[in-house]
Amino acid sequence: HVGNRRIMRRTATASYHYPMPDSNRTELRLLHVYDPFVDTARRPADPIGTEARSYWSEYSEYLLLPGLLHFASTADLLAQLQAMDGQRVSAKLGKAYREDMEEMRSF
């Protein structure tokens, strides 16, 4: 987390986004073309940052949540929120959470 950088500078000898001494960065770059710490923290107008955030979002589990809605603009978001059945969405998300917790317990 970006907020942890202030703490990490005081408590750690190296920042957490630096590679481990024995890691093979060349091989890692062949697997993942964007750095998850550096490239995703670029300014919103930077096309590399936009591509990196899009790339790493594919590895995020939140995209799998039921009831996840997408919106094209602020007006679209507000229209969807007004028409949304919040209790139904909350129930879907709660059910998914309980199922995930049960799966983790049985792992």
C-alpha distances in whole Angstrom, upper triangle without the diagonal:
4,5,5,7,10,11,10,13,15,15,15,17,15,12,10,10,14,16,18,22,24,22,24,22,25,25,21,22,25,23,20,21,17,14,11,9,12,14,11,10,14,16,17,21,20,22,20,16,18,19,16,15,18,18,15,16,19,17,15,18,17,20,22,22,26,27,24,25,25,26,27,27,27,30,30,27,29,32,30,29,33,34,32,33,30,31,32,28,27,30,28,25,26,28,26,23,26,27,24,24,28,27,24,27,30,28
4,5,6,8,10,10,12,14,15,15,17,15,11,11,11,14,17,19,23,25,23,25,22,25,26,23,22,26,24,21,21,17,15,12,9,11,13,11,9,12,13,15,19,18,20,19,15,17,19,16,15,18,19,16,17,21,19,18,20,20,22,25,25,28,29,26,27,26,26,27,27,26,30,30,27,29,32,31,30,33,35,33,34,31,33,34,30,29,32,31,27,29,31,29,27,30,31,28,28,31,31,28,31,33,31
4,5,6,8,9,11,13,14,15,17,16,13,12,13,16,20,22,25,27,26,28,25,29,29,26,26,29,28,25,25,21,18,16,13,14,17,15,12,15,16,18,21,21,24,22,19,21,23,20,18,22,23,20,20,24,22,20,22,22,24,27,26,30,30,27,28,28,28,29,28,27,31,31,28,30,33,32,30,34,36,33,35,31,33,34,31,29,32,32,28,29,32,30,27,30,31,28,28,32,31,29,31,34,32
4,5,5,6,9,10,10,11,14,13,10,9,11,14,17,19,22,24,23,25,24,27,28,24,25,28,27,24,25,21,18,15,12,14,17,16,14,17,19,21,24,23,25,23,20,23,24,21,20,23,23,20,21,24,22,21,23,22,25,27,27,31,31,29,30,30,31,32,31,31,34,34,31,33,36,35,33,36,38,36,37,34,35,36,33,31,33,33,29,30,32,30,27,30,31,28,27,31,31,28,30,33,31
4,5,5,6,9,10,10,12,11,7,8,10,12,16,17,20,23,22,24,22,25,27,23,24,27,26,23,24,20,17,15,11,13,16,15,13,15,17,20,23,22,24,22,19,22,24,20,20,23,23,21,22,25,23,22,25,25,27,30,30,33,34,31,32,31,32,33,32,32,35,36,33,35,38,37,35,39,40,38,39,36,38,39,35,34,37,36,32,33,35,33,30,33,34,31,31,34,33,30,33,35,33
4,6,6,7,9,11,13,12,10,12,13,15,19,20,23,26,25,28,26,29,30,27,27,31,30,27,27,24,20,19,15,16,19,18,16,18,20,22,25,24,27,25,22,25,27,24,23,27,27,24,25,28,27,26,28,27,30,32,32,36,36,33,34,34,34,35,34,33,37,37,34,36,39,38,37,40,42,40,41,38,39,41,37,35,38,38,34,35,37,35,32,35,37,33,33,36,36,33,35,38,36
4,5,6,6,8,11,12,10,11,14,15,19,19,22,25,24,27,26,29,30,27,28,32,30,28,28,25,22,20,16,18,21,20,18,21,23,25,28,27,30,28,25,27,29,25,24,28,28,25,26,29,27,26,28,27,30,32,32,36,36,34,35,35,36,37,36,35,39,39,36,38,41,40,38,41,43,40,41,38,39,40,37,35,38,37,34,34,36,34,31,34,35,32,31,35,34,31,33,36,34
4,5,5,5,8,8,6,8,10,12,15,16,18,21,21,24,22,26,27,24,25,29,27,25,26,23,19,18,14,16,19,19,17,20,22,25,28,26,28,26,23,26,27,24,23,27,26,23,25,28,25,25,27,27,30,32,32,36,37,34,36,35,36,37,37,36,40,40,37,39,42,40,39,42,44,42,43,39,40,41,38,36,39,38,34,35,37,34,32,34,35,32,31,34,34,30,32,35,33
4,6,6,7,7,7,10,12,12,16,17,19,22,22,25,23,26,28,25,26,30,29,27,27,24,20,19,16,16,20,20,18,20,22,25,28,26,29,26,24,27,28,25,25,29,28,25,27,30,28,27,30,30,32,35,35,39,40,37,38,37,38,39,38,38,41,42,39,41,44,43,41,45,47,44,45,42,44,44,41,39,42,41,37,38,40,38,35,38,39,35,35,38,37,34,36,39,36
4,6,8,10,10,12,15,16,19,19,21,24,24,27,26,30,31,28,29,33,32,30,30,27,24,23,19,20,24,24,21,24,26,28,31,30,32,30,28,31,32,29,28,32,31,29,30,33,31,30,32,32,35,37,37,41,42,39,40,40,41,42,41,40,44,44,41,43,46,45,43,46,48,46,47,43,45,46,43,41,43,43,39,39,41,39,36,39,40,36,36,39,38,35,36,39,37
4,7,9,9,11,14,15,17,17,19,22,23,26,25,29,30,27,29,32,31,29,30,27,23,22,19,21,24,24,22,25,27,30,33,31,33,31,28,31,32,29,28,32,31,28,30,32,30,29,31,31,34,36,36,40,41,38,40,40,41,42,42,41,45,45,42,43,47,45,43,47,48,46,46,43,44,45,42,40,42,41,38,38,40,38,35,37,38,34,33,36,36,32,34,36,34
4,5,7,8,12,12,14,13,15,18,19,22,21,25,26,24,25,29,28,26,27,25,21,20,17,19,22,22,21,24,26,29,32,30,32,29,27,30,30,27,27,30,29,26,28,30,28,27,29,30,33,35,35,39,40,38,40,39,41,42,42,41,45,45,42,44,47,45,44,47,49,46,47,44,45,45,42,40,42,41,38,38,40,37,34,37,37,34,33,36,35,32,33,36,33
4,7,9,12,11,13,12,13,17,18,21,20,24,25,23,25,28,28,26,27,25,21,21,18,19,23,23,22,24,27,30,32,30,32,29,27,31,31,27,28,31,30,27,30,32,29,29,32,33,35,37,38,42,43,40,42,41,43,43,43,43,47,47,44,46,49,48,46,50,51,49,50,47,48,48,45,43,45,44,40,41,43,40,37,40,40,36,36,39,38,34,36,38,35
4,6,8,7,9,10,11,15,15,18,17,20,22,20,21,25,24,23,23,21,17,17,14,15,19,20,18,21,24,27,29,27,28,25,24,27,27,24,24,28,26,24,26,28,26,26,29,30,32,34,35,39,40,38,39,38,40,40,41,41,44,44,41,44,47,45,44,48,49,47,48,45,46,46,43,41,43,42,38,39,41,38,36,38,38,35,34,37,36,33,35,37,34
4,6,6,9,11,13,16,15,18,16,20,21,19,19,23,23,20,21,18,15,14,11,12,16,16,15,17,20,23,26,24,25,22,20,24,24,21,21,24,23,21,23,25,23,23,26,27,29,31,32,36,37,34,36,35,36,37,37,37,41,40,38,40,43,41,40,44,45,43,44,41,43,43,39,38,40,39,35,36,38,35,33,36,36,32,32,35,34,31,33,35,33
4,6,8,9,12,15,14,16,15,19,20,17,18,21,20,18,19,17,13,12,9,11,15,15,14,17,20,23,25,23,25,22,20,22,23,19,19,22,21,18,20,22,20,20,23,24,26,28,29,33,34,31,33,33,34,35,35,35,39,38,36,38,41,39,38,42,43,41,42,39,40,40,37,35,37,36,32,33,35,32,30,32,32,29,29,32,30,27,30,32,29
4,6,9,12,14,13,15,12,16,17,14,15,18,17,15,16,13,9,9,6,8,11,12,12,14,18,20,23,20,21,18,16,19,19,16,16,19,18,15,18,20,18,19,22,23,24,27,28,32,33,30,32,31,32,33,33,34,37,37,34,37,40,38,37,41,42,40,41,38,40,40,36,35,37,36,32,33,35,32,30,33,33,29,29,32,31,28,31,32,30
4,7,9,12,10,12,11,14,16,13,14,18,18,16,16,14,11,11,9,10,13,15,14,17,20,23,25,22,23,20,18,22,21,18,19,22,20,18,21,23,21,22,25,26,28,30,31,35,37,34,35,34,36,36,37,37,41,40,38,41,43,42,41,45,46,43,45,42,44,43,40,39,41,39,36,37,38,35,33,36,36,32,32,35,33,30,33,35,32
4,6,8,7,9,8,11,13,11,12,15,15,14,15,14,11,12,11,12,15,16,17,19,23,25,27,24,24,21,20,23,22,18,20,23,20,18,21,22,20,22,24,26,28,30,32,35,37,34,36,35,37,37,38,39,43,42,39,42,45,43,42,46,47,45,46,43,45,44,41,40,41,39,36,37,38,35,33,36,35,32,32,35,32,30,32,34,30
4,6,5,9,9,13,14,12,14,17,17,16,18,17,14,15,14,16,18,20,20,22,26,28,30,27,28,24,23,26,25,22,23,25,23,21,24,25,22,23,26,28,30,31,33,37,39,36,38,37,39,40,41,42,45,44,42,45,47,45,45,49,49,47,48,45,46,46,42,41,43,41,37,38,39,36,34,36,36,32,32,34,32,29,31,33,29
4,6,9,10,13,14,14,16,18,19,19,20,19,17,18,17,18,21,23,23,25,29,31,33,30,30,26,26,29,28,24,26,28,26,24,27,28,25,27,29,32,33,35,37,40,42,40,42,41,43,43,44,45,49,48,46,49,51,49,48,52,53,50,51,49,50,49,46,45,46,44,41,42,43,40,38,40,39,35,36,38,35,33,35,36,32
4,7,9,12,12,12,15,17,17,18,19,20,17,19,19,20,22,24,25,27,30,33,34,31,31,27,27,30,28,25,27,29,26,24,27,27,25,27,29,32,33,34,36,40,42,40,42,41,43,44,45,46,50,48,46,49,52,49,49,53,53,51,52,49,50,49,46,45,46,44,41,42,42,39,37,39,38,35,35,37,34,32,34,34,31
4,6,9,9,8,11,13,13,14,16,16,14,15,16,17,19,21,22,24,28,30,31,28,28,24,24,26,25,21,23,25,22,20,24,24,21,23,26,29,30,31,33,37,39,36,39,38,40,40,42,43,46,45,43,46,48,46,46,50,50,47,48,46,47,46,43,42,44,41,38,39,40,36,35,37,36,32,33,35,32,30,32,33,29
4,6,6,6,9,10,11,12,14,15,14,16,17,17,19,21,23,24,28,29,31,27,27,23,23,26,23,20,23,24,21,20,24,23,21,24,26,29,30,31,34,37,39,37,39,37,40,40,42,43,46,45,43,47,48,46,46,50,50,48,49,47,48,47,44,43,45,42,39,41,41,37,36,38,37,34,35,36,33,31,34,34,31
4,5,5,6,9,10,10,11,12,10,13,14,14,15,18,19,20,24,26,27,23,23,19,20,22,20,17,20,21,18,17,21,21,19,22,25,28,28,30,32,36,38,35,36,35,37,37,39,40,43,42,40,44,46,44,44,48,48,46,47,45,47,46,42,42,43,41,38,40,40,36,36,38,37,33,34,37,34,32,35,35,31
4,5,5,6,9,10,10,12,12,15,16,16,16,19,21,22,25,27,27,24,23,19,20,23,20,18,21,22,19,19,22,22,21,24,27,29,29,31,34,37,39,36,37,36,38,37,39,41,44,43,42,45,47,45,45,49,49,47,49,47,48,47,44,44,45,42,40,42,42,38,37,40,39,35,37,39,36,34,37,37,33
4,5,5,7,9,10,13,13,15,17,18,18,20,22,23,27,28,29,25,24,20,21,23,20,18,21,21,18,18,21,20,19,22,25,28,27,29,32,35,37,34,36,35,37,37,39,41,44,42,41,45,46,44,45,48,48,46,47,46,47,45,42,42,43,40,38,40,40,36,35,38,36,33,34,36,33,31,34,34,31
4,5,5,6,8,10,9,12,14,15,15,16,19,20,24,25,26,23,22,18,18,20,18,15,17,18,15,14,18,17,16,19,21,24,24,26,29,32,34,31,33,32,34,34,36,38,41,39,38,41,43,41,41,45,45,42,44,42,43,42,39,39,40,37,34,36,37,33,32,35,33,30,31,33,30,28,32,32,28
4,5,5,5,7,8,11,13,13,12,15,17,18,21,23,23,20,19,15,16,18,15,13,16,17,13,14,17,17,16,19,22,25,24,26,29,32,34,31,32,31,32,32,34,36,39,38,36,40,42,40,40,44,44,42,44,42,44,42,39,39,41,38,35,37,38,34,34,36,35,31,33,35,32,31,34,35,31
4,6,6,10,11,14,17,17,15,18,21,21,24,25,25,22,20,17,18,20,16,15,18,18,14,15,18,17,16,20,23,25,25,26,29,32,34,32,33,31,33,33,35,37,40,38,38,41,43,40,41,45,45,43,44,43,45,43,39,40,41,38,36,38,38,34,34,37,35,32,34,36,33,31,35,35,31
4,7,9,11,12,16,16,15,16,20,21,24,24,25,22,20,17,18,19,16,14,16,16,12,12,16,14,13,17,19,22,21,23,26,29,31,28,30,29,31,31,33,36,38,36,35,39,40,38,39,42,42,40,41,40,41,40,36,37,38,35,32,35,34,31,31,33,31,28,30,32,29,28,31,31,28
4,6,7,9,12,13,11,13,16,17,20,20,22,19,17,14,14,15,12,10,12,13,9,9,13,12,11,14,18,20,19,21,24,27,29,26,28,26,28,28,30,32,35,33,32,36,37,35,36,40,40,37,39,37,39,38,34,35,36,33,30,33,33,29,29,32,30,27,29,31,28,27,31,31,28
4,7,9,12,12,10,12,15,15,18,19,19,16,14,11,12,13,10,8,12,12,9,10,14,13,13,16,20,22,21,23,26,29,31,27,28,26,28,27,29,32,35,33,32,36,37,35,36,40,40,38,40,39,40,39,35,36,38,35,32,35,35,32,32,35,33,30,32,35,32,30,34,35,31
4,6,9,8,6,8,11,11,15,15,16,13,12,8,9,11,8,6,9,10,8,8,12,13,12,15,18,20,19,22,25,28,29,26,26,24,26,26,27,29,32,31,30,33,35,33,34,37,38,36,38,36,38,37,33,34,36,33,31,33,34,30,30,33,32,29,31,33,31,30,33,34,31
4,6,6,5,7,10,11,14,16,17,14,14,10,10,12,11,8,10,12,10,9,13,14,13,15,19,20,20,23,25,29,30,26,27,26,27,27,28,30,33,32,31,34,36,34,34,38,39,37,38,36,38,38,34,34,36,34,31,33,34,30,30,33,32,28,30,33,30,29,32,33,30
4,6,6,6,8,11,14,15,17,15,15,12,10,12,11,7,8,11,9,7,10,12,11,12,15,17,17,20,22,25,27,23,25,23,25,25,26,28,31,30,28,31,33,31,31,35,36,34,35,33,35,34,31,30,32,30,27,29,30,27,26,29,29,25,27,30,27,26,29,30,27
4,6,6,6,9,13,14,17,15,16,13,10,13,13,10,10,13,13,10,13,15,14,15,18,19,20,23,24,28,29,25,26,25,26,27,27,28,32,31,29,32,34,33,32,36,37,35,36,34,36,36,32,32,34,32,29,30,32,29,27,31,31,27,28,31,29,27,30,32,29
4,6,5,7,11,13,15,12,13,10,9,12,12,9,11,14,13,12,15,17,17,17,21,21,22,25,27,30,31,27,28,26,27,27,27,28,32,31,30,33,35,34,34,37,38,37,39,36,38,38,34,34,37,35,31,34,35,32,31,34,34,30,32,35,33,31,34,36,33
4,5,6,9,11,12,9,10,7,5,9,9,6,8,11,10,10,13,15,15,16,20,20,20,24,25,29,29,26,26,24,25,24,25,26,30,29,28,31,33,32,32,35,37,35,37,35,37,37,33,33,36,34,31,33,35,31,30,34,33,30,32,35,33,31,35,36,33
4,6,9,9,12,10,11,8,5,7,8,5,5,9,9,8,10,13,13,13,17,17,17,21,22,25,26,22,23,21,22,21,22,23,27,26,24,27,30,28,28,32,33,31,33,31,34,33,29,30,32,30,27,30,31,28,27,31,31,27,29,32,30,29,32,34,31
4,7,9,11,10,12,10,7,9,11,9,9,12,13,12,13,17,17,16,20,19,20,23,24,28,28,24,24,23,23,23,23,23,27,27,25,28,30,29,29,32,34,32,34,32,35,35,31,31,34,32,29,31,33,30,29,32,33,29,31,34,33,31,34,36,34
4,6,8,6,9,8,5,8,10,9,9,13,14,13,15,18,19,19,22,22,22,25,27,30,30,26,26,23,23,22,22,23,27,27,25,28,31,30,30,33,35,33,36,34,37,37,33,33,36,34,31,34,36,33,32,35,35,32,34,37,36,34,37,39,37
4,6,5,9,9,7,8,12,11,11,14,16,16,17,20,21,21,24,23,23,27,27,30,29,26,25,22,22,21,20,21,24,25,24,26,29,28,28,32,33,32,35,33,36,36,32,33,36,34,31,34,36,34,33,36,37,34,36,39,38,36,39,41,39
4,6,8,9,7,7,10,11,10,12,15,15,15,18,20,19,22,21,21,24,25,28,27,23,22,19,18,17,16,17,21,21,20,23,25,25,25,28,30,29,32,30,33,33,30,30,34,32,29,32,34,32,31,35,35,33,34,38,36,35,39,41,39
4,6,9,8,8,11,12,12,14,16,17,18,20,22,22,25,24,23,27,28,30,29,26,24,21,20,18,17,19,22,22,22,24,27,27,27,30,32,31,34,33,36,36,33,34,37,35,32,35,37,35,34,38,38,36,38,41,40,39,42,44,42
4,6,5,6,9,10,11,13,14,16,17,19,21,21,25,24,23,27,28,31,30,27,26,23,22,20,20,22,25,25,25,27,30,29,30,33,34,34,37,35,38,38,34,35,38,36,33,36,38,35,35,39,38,36,38,41,39,38,41,43,41
4,5,5,6,8,10,11,12,14,15,17,19,20,24,23,22,25,27,30,29,25,24,21,21,19,20,22,25,24,24,27,29,29,30,33,34,33,36,35,38,37,33,35,37,35,33,36,37,34,34,38,37,35,37,40,38,37,41,42,40
4,5,5,6,9,10,10,12,14,16,17,19,22,22,21,25,27,29,30,26,25,23,23,21,22,24,27,27,26,29,31,30,31,35,36,34,37,36,38,38,34,35,37,35,32,35,37,33,33,37,36,33,36,38,36,35,39,40,37
4,5,5,6,8,10,11,12,15,16,17,20,20,19,23,24,27,27,23,23,21,21,20,20,22,25,25,24,27,29,28,29,32,33,32,34,33,35,35,31,32,35,32,30,33,34,31,31,34,34,31,33,36,34,33,36,38,35
4,5,5,6,9,10,11,13,15,16,19,18,17,21,22,25,25,21,20,17,17,16,17,19,22,22,21,24,26,25,26,29,30,29,32,30,33,32,29,30,32,30,28,31,32,29,29,33,32,30,32,35,33,32,36,37,35
4,6,5,6,9,10,11,14,15,18,18,17,20,22,25,25,21,21,18,19,18,20,22,25,24,23,27,28,27,28,31,32,30,33,32,34,33,30,31,33,30,28,31,32,29,29,33,32,29,32,35,32,32,35,36,34
4,5,5,6,8,10,11,13,17,17,16,19,22,24,25,21,22,19,20,20,22,23,27,25,24,28,30,28,29,32,33,31,33,32,34,33,29,30,32,30,27,30,31,28,28,31,30,27,30,33,30,29,33,34,31
4,5,5,6,9,10,11,14,14,13,17,19,21,22,18,18,16,17,17,19,20,24,22,21,24,26,25,25,29,29,28,30,28,31,30,26,27,29,27,24,27,28,25,25,28,28,25,27,30,28,27,31,32,30
4,6,5,7,10,10,13,13,12,15,17,20,20,17,17,14,16,16,18,20,23,21,20,24,25,23,24,28,28,26,29,27,30,29,25,26,28,25,23,26,27,24,24,28,27,25,27,30,28,27,31,32,30
4,6,6,8,10,13,14,13,15,18,21,22,19,19,17,19,19,21,24,26,24,23,27,28,26,27,31,31,29,31,30,32,30,27,28,30,27,24,27,28,24,25,28,27,24,27,29,27,26,30,31,28
4,5,5,7,11,12,11,14,17,20,21,18,19,18,20,20,22,24,27,25,23,27,29,26,27,31,31,29,30,29,30,29,26,26,28,25,23,25,26,22,22,26,25,22,24,27,24,23,27,28,25
4,5,5,8,9,8,11,13,16,17,14,15,14,16,17,19,21,24,22,20,24,25,23,23,27,27,25,26,25,27,26,22,23,24,22,19,22,23,19,20,23,22,20,22,25,23,22,26,27,25
4,6,8,9,8,10,13,16,17,14,16,15,18,19,21,23,26,23,22,26,27,24,25,28,28,26,27,26,28,26,22,23,25,22,20,23,23,19,20,23,22,19,22,24,22,21,25,26,24
4,7,9,9,10,13,16,18,16,18,18,20,22,24,26,28,26,24,28,29,26,27,30,30,27,29,27,28,27,23,24,25,22,19,22,22,18,18,21,20,17,20,22,19,19,22,23,21
4,6,6,8,10,14,16,13,16,16,19,20,22,24,26,24,22,25,26,24,24,27,27,24,25,24,25,24,20,20,22,19,16,19,19,16,15,19,18,15,17,20,18,17,21,22,20
4,5,5,7,11,13,12,15,16,19,21,23,24,27,24,22,25,26,23,23,26,26,23,23,21,22,21,17,18,19,16,13,15,16,12,12,15,14,11,14,16,14,14,18,19,17
4,5,5,9,11,8,11,13,16,19,20,21,23,21,18,21,23,19,19,23,23,19,20,18,19,18,14,15,16,14,11,13,14,11,11,15,14,12,15,17,16,16,19,21,20
4,6,8,10,7,10,10,14,16,19,20,22,19,17,21,21,18,19,22,22,19,20,19,20,18,15,16,17,14,12,15,16,13,14,17,16,14,17,20,18,18,22,23,22
4,6,9,8,11,13,16,19,22,23,25,22,20,23,23,20,20,23,22,19,20,19,19,17,14,15,16,12,11,14,13,10,12,15,13,11,15,17,15,16,20,20,19
4,6,6,10,12,16,19,21,22,23,20,18,21,21,17,17,21,20,16,16,15,16,14,11,11,12,9,7,10,10,7,9,12,11,10,14,16,15,16,19,20,20
4,6,9,12,15,19,21,22,23,19,17,20,20,16,16,19,17,14,14,13,14,11,8,10,10,6,6,10,9,7,10,13,12,12,15,17,16,18,21,22,22
4,6,10,13,16,18,19,19,16,14,16,16,12,13,15,14,11,11,10,11,9,6,9,10,7,7,11,11,10,12,15,15,15,18,20,20,21,24,25,25
4,7,10,14,16,16,17,14,12,15,15,12,12,16,15,12,13,12,14,12,9,11,13,10,9,13,14,12,13,17,17,16,19,21,21,22,25,26,26
4,7,10,12,13,14,11,9,12,12,9,10,13,12,10,12,12,15,13,10,13,15,13,12,16,17,15,17,20,20,20,23,25,24,25,28,30,29
4,7,9,11,12,9,8,12,12,9,11,14,14,13,15,15,18,17,14,16,19,16,16,19,20,18,20,23,23,23,25,28,27,28,31,32,32
4,6,8,9,6,5,9,9,8,10,13,13,13,16,16,20,19,16,18,21,19,18,22,23,22,23,27,27,26,29,31,31,31,34,36,35
4,7,8,6,7,11,11,11,13,15,16,16,19,20,23,22,19,22,25,23,22,26,27,25,27,30,30,29,32,34,34,34,38,39,38
4,5,5,6,9,10,11,12,14,15,16,20,20,23,23,20,23,26,24,23,27,29,27,28,32,32,31,33,36,36,36,39,41,40
4,5,5,6,9,10,10,12,14,15,19,18,22,22,20,21,25,24,23,26,28,27,28,31,32,31,33,36,36,36,39,41,41
4,5,5,6,9,10,11,12,14,18,18,22,22,20,22,25,25,24,27,29,28,29,33,33,33,35,38,38,38,41,43,43
4,5,5,6,9,10,11,12,16,16,20,20,18,20,23,22,22,25,27,26,27,30,31,30,33,35,35,36,39,40,40
4,5,5,6,9,10,10,14,14,17,17,15,17,20,19,19,22,24,23,24,27,28,28,30,32,32,33,36,37,37
4,5,5,6,9,10,13,13,17,18,16,18,21,21,20,23,25,25,26,29,30,30,32,34,35,35,38,40,40
4,5,5,6,9,12,13,17,17,16,18,21,20,21,24,25,25,26,29,30,30,33,35,35,36,39,40,41
4,5,5,6,10,11,14,14,12,15,17,17,17,20,22,21,23,26,27,27,29,31,32,33,35,37,37
4,5,5,8,8,12,13,11,13,16,16,16,19,21,21,22,24,26,26,28,30,31,32,34,36,36
4,6,8,9,13,14,13,15,18,18,19,21,23,23,25,27,28,29,31,33,34,35,37,39,39
4,7,9,12,12,12,14,16,17,18,20,22,22,24,26,27,28,30,32,33,34,36,38,38
4,6,9,9,8,11,13,13,14,16,18,19,20,22,23,24,26,28,29,30,32,34,35
4,6,5,6,9,10,11,13,14,16,17,19,20,22,23,25,26,27,29,31,32,33
4,5,5,6,8,10,11,12,14,15,16,18,20,21,22,24,26,27,28,30,31
4,6,5,6,9,10,10,12,14,15,16,18,20,21,22,24,25,27,29,30
4,5,5,6,9,10,11,12,14,15,17,18,20,21,23,24,26,27,29
4,5,5,6,9,10,11,12,14,15,17,18,20,21,23,24,26,27
4,5,5,6,9,10,10,12,14,15,16,18,20,21,22,24,26
4,5,5,6,9,10,11,12,14,15,16,18,20,21,23,24
4,5,5,6,9,10,11,12,14,15,17,18,20,21,23
4,5,5,6,9,10,10,12,14,15,16,18,20,21
4,5,5,6,9,10,11,12,14,15,17,19,20
4,5,5,6,9,10,11,12,14,15,17,18
4,6,5,6,9,10,10,12,14,15,16
4,5,5,6,9,10,11,12,14,15
4,5,5,6,9,10,11,12,14
4,5,5,6,9,10,11,12
4,5,5,6,9,10,11
4,5,5,6,9,10
4,5,5,6,9
4,5,5,6
4,5,5
4,6
4
